[in-house]
Amino acid sequence: MKNVTIFFAALLSVAVLQAQEQKKDSIVVTTLEEVVVDGYFGGLSKALKQQKNNLNITNVVTADQAGKYPDDNVGEALRRISGISVQNDQGEARNIVMRGFGTQLNSVTLNGDRLPSAEGDNRNIQLDLIPTNMIEAIVVKKSLTPDMEGDAIGGSVNLITRSNPSDFRASAT
């Protein structure tokens, strides 16, 4: 923490010195390059195409869609999907109820691998522990197909994580 403080202090002092060196009567014109933001439309169209091409009832929520709302965890993002309600515990959206079935009758996977329950006496997955910024997409399947496990009577939720970025990324709220 001390190194970060020293770094920012040095950075600010350089900016102050540069401001003092400029003459008052000189005007500096800075032209900025074009900034292109892409990915929103591509992610949304990909999600809609995936929903359309699936054989069962599927909802896909991409990171772009979840980023439009102030959802802190996956449970709060799932609350916005029709057919899903969320049980709150200690003010957080913790357990999901799909199509009216209990929280134990749903399956939650992370990149296709089954998540174990943190509680010993039931199969509830605590979705308030997973932040939305680590998720690329949430795929909700509301009906069973033969390739799925038989215990997901209410439905299944597959959380697809973001890939490791090859360059520097930063986000702010």
Buried (B, 14 or more C-beta within 10 A) or exposed (E): EEEEEEEEEEEEEEEEEEEEEEEEEEEEEEEEEEEEEEEBEEBBEBBEEBBEEBEEEBBBBBBBBBBEEEBEBBBBBBBBBEBBBBBEEEEBBBBBBBBEBBBBBBBBBBEEEBBEEEEEEEBBBBBBEBEBEEBBBBBBBBBBEEEBEEBBBBBBBBBBEEEEEEEEEEEEE
